[in-house]
Amino acid sequence: MQAIKRVADGLDWFIDRVGRITGWCAFALVCVMAFNVLLRYFFRTGSVAMQELEWHLMAPICLLGLSYALLHDGHVKVDILYGRFSYRTQKIIDLISMVLVCFVVGLLMMLSLPYVEQSYSIGEKSPDPGGLENRWMLKALLPLGFGLLLIQSIGATLRALIAVVEPPPPPEAIPTPSLGIVPSAPTTGH
């Protein structure tokens, strides 16, 4: 189990680094949007390429950030029933769901490859005058994003497998879901 845990840790480390680098796209997007607003409202001009660059920067944030969100539990979960199951049942559900996610994400990655190849082979570019060229580079983020999501899903599958095989922790070590209810701080009486 230690070897599996080391592999899962390595995959998590890799996805965490990719996610942190991808986060800089958000800063670049803010800068490009500010520049576009400055051009539009102060200089009464604009650039098609800069406007297209906005959504070209949004694509890596979404597609490459998916795996980072999965790593840090930043995705939406519905745990109304899940939170009521035993620890072992939860871990079995995690394992089954992650195996299914691996299958679906792998399939999506394979299906997106011909889409990128077609874009590259025809030299697809923006239909707008002054737009960005090499649209295949943007479309290549699809299989890359799904590939990163597959890597993270494999890591999560390995962690779920470890949790199913190893004995469960003592009950006091298992966190209970809060269902979004945060207790208020005690008042001091002042």
C-alpha positions, 0 to 999 in steps of 0.5 A: 500500500505504501507504493500505491500511496507514493504514486498517488502523492506524486500524481497529487503533487504534479496536479497541484503544481499545474493548477498553481501555474494555471492560476496565473492565467486568471491574473493574465485574464484580468490584465487583458480585460483591463487593457480592453476596457482602457482601449474601449472607454479612453481611446475609443478603439479596440482589438479583435485579437485582444478580445479573443485573447480573453476567452483564449485565457479562460479556456486554460483556467477551466480545462486545466483547472478541473483537475486542480479543483478535483484534487482540492475538493473544489467541485460540487458534491451532493452529500445528503445521502453520502454523509449518512453512510458508514465510512466503509460504504463512503469509501466504496462509493468513492472507489466506484465513482472514481473508476467511472470518472476515469473511464468517462474522462479517458473516453472524452480525451480520446474523442477530443483528439480528432477535433484538434487534429482536424483544426490543425490540418485545416489551419483553422484561425479566427473568422474575424479580421484581426483575430487570432490564428492557430485555433488548434492550440486552443482546442488542444487544451481539451485533450490536455485538460482531460488528460490532467483530469484523468491523472488526478482521477487515477490518483483519487482512485488509488487513494480510494482503493487504499481507504477500502483496503486499509482498516478504517480509522477510529470514529473520532478521527473521521470528520463529520460533514457540516452540511454548511452549518457553521456554529457561531462564536461564543459571546464574551458579554461585552 
